[in-house]
Amino acid sequence: MAINLEDPKKFRPLRDQAHQVAMNMLRPISRKYDLAEHEYPKELDMLAAMIDGLSESGAGEGAGAAGVRRDDKGEPAGNKNGSNLASVMSIAEMCWGDVGLLLSMPRQGLGNSAIASVANEEQLKRFDGTWAAMAITEPATGSDSANISTTAVLDGDEYVLNGEKIYVTSGDRADSVVVWATLDKSLGRAAIKSFVVQKGTPGMRVERLEHKLGIKASDTAVIIFDDCRVPKENLLGSPEIDVKQGFAGAMATFDNTRPLVASMAVGCARAALDLTRDLLEQAGVEIDYDKPAYNQSAAAAKFLQMESDWEGARLLMMQAAWMADNRQPNSLEASMAKAKAGRVGSDVTLSCVELCGTLGYSEAELLEKWGRDSKILDIFEGTQQIQQLIVARRILGLSSAELK
């Protein structure tokens, strides 16, 4: 069977359209909203309306946050290039424009991906059109999502949520928040469920917005839940605690969102490479793809090495998304893509700053901003170290208890 490493033909118009949006709508306002931290980019409302129009016309496959669903009966016929692959391709192009603005897009939150992955059919219809943030991280848990302490206690027809969530992307702007909470702390990770809490629900409040190194256009919130009552129908998926299945239901969300974050890093790094190549050529540095790196200048050799690293990240990202479209378990590949792309994103953007010297470090170009923006992509949705741990467990066939 031949392997085709090109972008699928059916999605090239979508990719090109996303690139035009990035170039003509996101790049021009990139610096403006980097300096005006937490100010909502009102230009995105028009862009969101365009994407909604594309989706309604059937031309917008990949424009929204896709999900990984495992509950279909029967095997798909042949290979499919579907919404997950379209999403990573279009998101990479949008992040060529601006990561923070992409993260600020209405109805494209990581919570939307969780709903798409875990919700039942009734919930999919009910929450259609919502803009959902995702609230997982807590002050005391760090990268160990299984150790969360926010509680959800059933009281009649409602769950009562209590706890604190930090680093919630779009936590202030979104219409709803997908909150991870435990039904019974003594039962460990198996009791963790996700709940859709809609904005304005009594007992939920945004405590503050964080000031950050990068992605300043995106609001990052601390949210407090204080006897917050949520309809029991808002628990995503099954309310039953399946000790055998454990954490798998909740963690399935990450099988989808990690390739998306990888695509953000791929797009941001590509932006840095494109601009750096132009600046190097203007400075008289020739990059020759037909000559070995050791026969070229140090700057050209470094650039070629960065491009090869970038290509590896892009291909891992595409593989993880393709597997999701074809309903193949992709937990290993999703973590590999996230680990590789997260590291490459930081390495490439900061190396581009270095190669371009004073021009790279100054605000005259966007290179320094991309260096700041890319760091979060190696941290959120599971840090570099956590991804490597997951990859090791999968390859060695060990559980989380056996390899910590």
N, C-alpha and C positions, 0 to 999 in steps of 0.2 A: 504494500500500500504506500503510495507516494505521500510525502509530507509537504504541505504547502505552507510556507512561512510568511506569505503576503497577507495583507488585510483582506478579509472576505469581500468579494466584489459587491455583494448586496448592501454592505454597510459603508462603502466608500463615499456615496453622496452624503450620508449622515455625518461621517467623519469630516468631510470637506466643509459642510455647513457649520459644524461646531467650530472648526478652525476659523471660519470667517467671523463668527460671533466673537470668538476669543480675541481676534485681531482688531475688529472694528468697534466692539462694545465693551469688552473687559479691559484690554490693555490701556485704552485712553483714560480710564478712571481708576486704574490700579494704584497709582501713587496718591491720588486724592483721598481714597478711603483707608490707605495705610496710615496717613497722617491724621485722619479724622476717626480715630478709634471708637468703635461702638456705634457710630452714626449709621443708620440703616441706608444701604445703597438703593435709593428709590428707582434708579435706572433698571434694577432687576425686575421690577413689577411688569414692565413692558416685555422683557425677555421671557418671564414666566408665562405670560399670556400667549406669546408666540409658541412656546413649547406645548402648552395646553391645546392650542389649535392644531398643532401637528399630530398630537396624540389622538385627538378626536377624529381627525381625518384619516387615521390609520397610517400616516407617514412618519409617526414619531417613535417607532420602536427603538428603545434604548434611551429615550429622552428622560425617562423617570428612573426612580430607584427600583431595581429589579430584585427578585427574591429567589431563594433556593427552595424548591418544594420537592419533598421526597415521597409524597403519599399517592402518586398516580399509580394506577394499575397497569401492568403490562410495560413492555420495553418500547422506547421510541424507535421508529423505523429509520435506520441509517444515521448518518451524522447530521447534527443540526447546528447551525449558527444562529443563536437566538438572542434574547434580550440581555443576557449577562455579557456576552461578547460585545454587543452593540453599546452597552453602558460603559464598559471599560474603554472602548475606543473613543467614544464621544467625551467622556470625562477627562481622558488624557489630553484631548485637544483643548477643552475648556480651561484646564489647569496650565496649559501653555500660555493662556491669557492671564489667569490669576486664581490661585488656590483659595484665598480667603473669600473672594467673590463667589466662586463655585460653591463653597460651603454655606454661603448666605442665600443660595437660591431657594425661593419658596417651594415647598412640597417636594424637596429633594433630600430631606434629612436622612440620617442613618436610621432613625426610627421608622421611616417609611420602608426601608429594606427589611427591618425586623417584622413589620406587619405583613409584608409580602411573603416572608419566609414561614411565619409561624401561625398567622391568623387562619380561622376556619372561613368557609365561604360566606357565611352571614356577616362576619366581622370585616372581611375584605370589602363587601358592599357598603357596610355602615361607615367604615373609615376611609372610603374612597374620597380623594380630594383633600384630605387633611395634610398638614405640614407637621411631621412628627420628629421631634428631637429624641435622643437616646440617653438615658441616665443610668449608668452602671457604676462608675468609679465613686468611691467613698473616701473620706479622710484617712481611715485606718487600713484600707484594703490594698491600695496600690494596684499591682498587676494581677493580684489573685482574685479574679471575679467570683470564684466559688466561695469566698469568705465574706460575702457582703452581709451586712447586719440590718439593713432596712427591712422592717417586718410588714407583713400583710396578714391581718387577722379577719376571718370571715365573721360578720355580724349581721345576721338576717340576709338581706339581699345585697349587701355591700361588703367590700373589703375595706378595712381601716389601715391606712399606710402611715408608718412613722419612721423617720430617718433623714439623713442628709446626703445629698448627691453633689459631687463637684465636677468641674470641667465638662459641663453639659453644653455641647456645641448647639448653637441656636436656641438655647434654653429659654431666653427671654422673648424671642421673636416667634417661635413656632406655635401652632394652634394647640398641639398636644405633645406629651412627653411619654415615651415608652420607658417605664420604670422597672428595673429589676429589684425584686424583693423576695424574702424567704417566707414560706408559709409555716415552717417549723425548723428553727435553727438546729435542733438536735438531730434532724435527719440529713444534715449536710447539704451538699450541692443538689441532691435530687429534689429538694423542696423549693428550689429557686424558680420563680415564674416571672413573666413580664406582664405588665399592666399598662393599658393606655389611659393616661390621666389627662383630661382635657383642660385647656387654659381656663382660668377663672374658677376651677373647682375649689371650694372652701378648704382651707388647711394646706394648700400648696402655695408657696411664695418664693419668688426669686430674691435671694438674700443680697447678692452682689454680682457684678460682672468683673471678670479678671482682666488685668493688664498683662499683655503677653509679648514675647519676643517677636513673633510673626503672626500671620493670618489675622491681622488686626481688624480687617473688615468684618470678620466673623465674631459674633458675640459668644462668649464662653461663660456660662453662669454657674453659680452655686444655688441649689434649690433645696428648700426645707419642706419636709412633709410632717405635719403636726396634726394627728388625728384626721387625716385626709380621707374622706369617704368616696370610694369608687364603686360604681355598679359592678356586680360580680360578672356580668356579661363582658366586661372590659379586660378580663384575664385572657391573654392570648393563648390559643391552643387549649389543651386539656387541663382541667383543674386537679386531676388526679396526680398523686405523688408516686411516681414509678421508680422505686429504688434501683431496680435492675437497669433501667435506661439511664438513670442518674442525670447528669448535667447535659446530656446530648441534645435534648430539645432546645434548650436556651442557647447552647453554643452553636447550633446549626446556623444561626444568624451570621456568625463570624465567617463561616465558609463562603458567604456571599460578600460581606462588607470588606474583608481583607483584600481581595482582588481589586475592589473599588479604590481603596486607599493606595494600593500599589500603583494603580493607574494615575492617581494624583501625583505621585512621586515621579512616575515616568514622564508625565506632561511637563512638570516643573523643570525637571532635569533637561528635557529636550529644548525648552525655551533657553536655558542657560547655554547649552551647547551651540544652538543656532546663532545666538548673539556673539558668543565668544569666537566662533569660527569667522564671522564677519569682521570682528574687531582685530583678530590676529592677521587676517588677510590685508586689512587696511594698514597694518603695521609692517607689512612685508613678509609675514610668516606664511610660507606655502605649505598646505597640507595635501600631500600626494597619496592617494589611495592605491596607487600602483607600485609604490616603493616600500620596502621594509621600513619599519619604524626606526631601526638603528641607523639607517642612512639619512634620517631627517633631523631637523633641529629638535632640541629637547622639548620645546613647546609643542611642536607638531606631534612628536612621539607621545607626549602626555595626553594630547587631545585624542589621538587614535585609541589609546588604552581606555579613556573614559567612554568613548563611543562603543567600544566592544562590551564594556560593563553594562552600559545602558541597554544594549541590544539583548543581553542575557536577561535583564529585569523585564523588558517588554515581552519577551517570549514566554517567560514563566507566568506573567500576568495573563496573557492570552490563553495559555493552557488551562489555568485554573478556572477562567471564565467559561471556556469551551466545555470543560467537564461538567460545570454546573448546568449549562444548557442541555447537556446530554444525560442529566440525572446520574452522573457518576460521582461516588464519594470523592470529595476534593479537599478534605481537611488538610492533608499533608501538602498538597500543591498550593492551596491558598496561603498557608503559613510560609512556604518557601518563597512564593511571589512577594508577600508582604515583607519578609526579612531581606530579601535581595534588593527589592526596589526601594525600601526605606533607607537602607545603607547607601545604595548607589545615589539616591536623590541627594542626600547630605554631602557625600563625597564629591559628586560632580559639581553641584552648585558652589560649594566652597572652593574647590579647585579652580573653577572658572573665575571666581573673584580673584584668586591668587594669580592666575595666568594673565589677567587683565590689569593687574597692579593697581595704581591709584584710580584708574577709571572703574575698575571692578569694585573698589571699596567705597567710592563716592556715590552720592545720590543722583549723579548725572545720568546713570544707567540703572536699570532694575536688577542688575546682578546681585547687589548686596541684599536686596529685598527677597529675592528668590533663595538666597542662602539662609535667611532668617525663616522664611515660610516653610522650607523643606524639612526643617528639623522635627517639627511636630509629626510629620508623616512617618518618621521612624519610631515614634513614641505612642501615639494613640491607636486604638484598636489592637492593643497588645504590643509591648515594646520589642525591640530587636532581640533582647535576651529571652523573652517569653516565646517568641516565634522559634528561636533555635531550640528551646526546650521541647516545644510541641513537635518539631521536625524530628528531634532525637527520639522522642517517645514513639512516634509513628514508625520510624525506620527500625527501631530495636524491638518494637512490639511490647513496650512496657507501659504500665498504667501511670497515672499522675502520682499515685502513692508510692510506686516503685522507683520513679525517677523525678526528683524534686529539684 
